[in-house]
Amino acid sequence: MALELIGGTVVETLIGELIKAILDEGKKAAEFQAIFDRLQSTLISIGPTIQEIERLNKESDRSKETEQLVQMLKDGKELIQKCSKVTWWHYHKKWKYSNKLLDLDESLLRFFQVDMAVQGFRDIKEIKLGQRDPYHLKLGPCQAPDPPPLTVGLDIPLQELKMRLFRDDASVIVVSAPGGCGKTTLAKMLCHDHQVKEKFKNNIFYVTVSKAFNLNAIVQSLFQHNGHGVRVFQNDEDAVNQLERLLNKIAPAPILLVLDDVWSGSESLLDNFVFKIPNYKILVTSRFKFPRFGSTYKLPLLKDEDAMTLFRSSAFQQDGRSYMPDEDLVEKIVKGCKGFPLALRVVGRSLCGQPAEAWESRLLTWSEGQSIFSSDSDLLLCLQSSLDALADKGILKECFMDLGSFPEDQKIPATALIDMWAELYKLHTGGVFAINNLQELSFRNLLSLVDARKDESDVDGCYNDTYVMLHDLLRELAIYQSSQEPIEQRKRLIVDLSGDKVPNWWTQDNQQPFGARLLSISTDELFSSSWCNIQTPELEVLILNFQSKENYTLPEFMKQMEKLKVLVLTNNGPSPVQLINFSVLGSLPSLKRIRFEQVRIPPLCNTTAEFKNLEKISLVMCKISEALSNRSIQISNMFPNLVELNIDYCNDLVELLEGLCDLVELKKLSISNCPKLSALPKGIGKLGNLEVLRLRDCVKLSGLPDSIGRLHKLSVLDISGCLQIKEIPKQMGELCNLRKIHMRECWSLCRSELPASVMNLVGLKKVICDTETAKLWEPFEYHLKNLRISVPEENINLNWL
C-alpha cells in the first residue's frame, strides 16, 4: 500500500526504493525494526508533498532545489543495506547505526519543515523585493484564471474561436461584445481548453489590460511569468524591444498572448504586441471592434434556451422553497433581459425569493417593446431597476454605489470599505456589519467577494485577506447611480483624471462648495500633482488612487477638510513612492482612520503634527523604516488615542520602536508578512488594553517577550507562520482572558514543549493549529476542560487572484 504513493519522478522513485529496502531488510535486522517503522512512516507522510514539489519545480524550472533530498535518499538506501549486516551481538555497531537512522529521519523532517519552508519564504521575500506580485503566490502573474463553475451558451463560441485560433492566417483575433456578455469567461475557457493547452503548452499568457493600462507593467509581468526578476526599461520602446527578444527565444514553440478588456483608443497598445514571430497568436477581448487588426469574433448574446437556464440558476433556489411565478411571467422577464448574461444573473438574483408582486412590478417598469440593450446606457437603466430591490435594505444601495469609488479592475480591500462605512454609516463592531453587507451584495451578484483565508476559523475580526471584485459594468452602474443629482448636491464625487485634464466643473474659476461626503480621485502616471482647489466642507471620506513611479504630492485643499474622518491612499504603480506634503495630514482635526498602500512614509520626526483623534492606522506594502528611524520619537504624544495598528507586507520593518509600548489605548496590533521583523519590544506588556495581537507569517520573529504576561486583556493571539519562535514564555500562563490562539506552522516550536503554566489558561477555548503543533497541547487537554483543538484543512481560494 505504501508503494502506491510513489510516482515516476527521480525523487519519488528513490523514496519507493528506500521503502522497499526497509521492508526487505527489516526482516533481517529485527533489532532496528522500531526505527525502520518510524522512518517508513516519515517517508509515506512526505509522499504527497514530494509529488506536489516535483510538479511545481518542473513548472518553475527549479529542479535543483531537490538535489539535496536526492542525495539524502541515496545515502539512506545505502545505510539500510549496512544495517542488515549488523549482527545482534555487535552492540557498538547497533548503537552507531541506530543513531545514523535517527539522524536520517530527522534530516528528512528538517528538509520539509525548515529547508523547504525557507525556500517558500524566499518566494515571499521576492514578493517584498518587487520580484514577484504578492497577489500571484499560487497563480503566475500571467496565468489564466479558471472560468466560473457555471458557463452557459459558450460551448459553440468556444469551438468557433478555436477554429479561428488554429488557422495559420489569423495572428490577431478580437473577441468583441458589450460589457457583461461573457468575453472574459470565454477567454478563460479557451486558455483551459485541452486542445489549446496541448498546442500552446506553458506558453499561454493572460493579461488584463483595462482602460488605464500601463505598458511597462504589462511587459514586466510577462517577464516575471517567465521566471525573470524585475526588469529595468529605459522607456516603453525599450520594454517592447526586450519583450520581442523574449518571445523570439520561446519561438518557434507556439505562443498565445491573451489581452483581456482592451478599450477603445488602445490601438497603439496592440501595435506594441504585434511581432512577426512564427506560431505567435494574440487574442483580444474588448467592448469595441478593432477592424485594423483583422479577424473579429462578435460574441453573440444568449439564445432563449441558454438565457432561461442562466436566469433560473440565479432566480430559483435549488431547494424549491422560493416563490415560483407562472412560466409566462418568467419568459417575459427573461425576454426583457435580451439574452444579456450579466443582466440575467443580476435580475434573477434580485428576484430570488421575492413574492409575485415583486416579479410583476419589475416587468411593469420595463417599457414593452423597448430594446433596453440598444446601448450601454439602456443597459444601465435596466440594471438600475435591479437596485430598486435594495430600497428596503437600509444602506445597502449606498454601499453598492460607494464601490464605484475604486479604480476599474482593481481588487477592493474589504478593510478599506470597513473603515469608510464605519464613519459614513456608523457600521462599527469591528467590520461585522460591513462584511455582512458585502455578502448580501455578493449574493445578489452585484459584486464578487473573494477570500484568501485558509479557513473560516481565521476570522476573529481580521479581514486583511478579503477583497471585492466589481464587474466593469456594475462599476459604471454605481457611478451612474451616484451622478443622478446635481453635482453640488451629490453624496459622492468620483473623478477619474487622465493626465492633468480635469472636468469642466472642477477648475480654479469654479469655487463653489460641494456637499459630497465622499470624494474619490483617481490619477494616472501622467498626472503632474498639479491640483486645482476644491471646497468640500462636508467631506468625511477621501479616496486617492494613483499610479506614480517616484513621488505623490498630497493636495493642499485637504487642509480645508475639517470633517474628514477617513483617508484611503492607494498607489497602483509597480513600487512604493515617496509621499510629498505629508504635513498636510496634521491639519485634519477629525481624522480617525488612515489606510496607506505602497507608499514611503517620511520620517515622523520631521512633523510636529499631533493626530489626537486618529484611532486606526493600516500600512500595506509600505516602506516605513524611515518613518521609525528616530528612536526619540514620542509616538504616544503623536497618536494619543490610537486603538488599532495594522502593518502588512512591509518588508523593511526590522524592529518596532520601544515607544510603541506607550500607546496605552491600543486594542489591536496586527503585524503580518513582515519577513525581517526579528523581535518585539521588551516593554510590550505596558499595552494594558491590548485585546488582539497578530504576528502572522513574521518568519524571523525569534520569540515573545516575557512581559507578554502583563497583557491581561488579551483575548486573541496569532503566531501562525512564525518559523523561528522556539519556545513560549512561561508568563503566557498569566493571560487570564486569552480565549483563542492561532499557531499553525510554528515548526521550531514543535521541537520544544509548552510551559506548564499554560494549565492556568482556564478561559482558553480554542487553539487553531496543525497536526504537529496539536501534539504540544495534548498533555494539557485534561486540565483545560473548555479547550478545543482545531486542525483545519487548508482551503486556499485562488479565485481572488
Secondary structure, DSSP 8 states (H G I E B T S, - for coil): -GGGG--SSHHHHHHHHHHHHHHHHTTT-GGGHHHHHHHHHHHHHHHHHHHHHHHHHHHHT-GGGGHHHHHHHHHHHHHHHHHTT--TT-HHHHHHHHHHHHHHHHHHHHIIIIIHHHHHHHHHHHHHTTSS-GGGSSS-TT------S---S-HHHHHHHHHHHHSTT-SEEEEE--TTSSHHHHHHHHHT-HHHHHHHTT-EEEEE--SS--HHHHHHHHHHHTT------SSHHHHHHHHHHHHHHHTTS-EEEEEES--TT-HHHHHHH----TTEEEEEEESS--GGGS-EEE-----HHHHHHHHHHHHS-TTS-S----HHHHHHHHHHTTT-HHHHHHHHHHHTT--HHHHHHHHHHS-TT--TTSSHHHHHHHHHHHHGGGTTSTTHHHHHHHGGGS-TT--EEHHHHHHHHHHHS---GGGHHHHHHHHHHHHTTSSEEEE--SSGGG-TT--TTEEEE--HHHHHHHHHHHTSS-GGG-SEEEEE-BTTB--TTSSTT-------SEEEEEE-TT----------TT--EEEEEE--SSEEE--GGGGG-TT--EEEEEE-SSS-EEEESGGGGGG-TT--EEEEESEE---GGG-----TT--EEEEES-B-TTTT--TT--HHHHSTT--EEEEES-TT--B--GGGGG-TT--EEEEES-TT--B--GGGGG-TT--EEE-TT-TT-----GGGGG-TT--EEE-TT-TT-----GGGGG-TT--EEE-TT-TTGGGS---GGGGG-TT--EEE--HHHHHHHGGGTTT-TT-EEE--------TT-
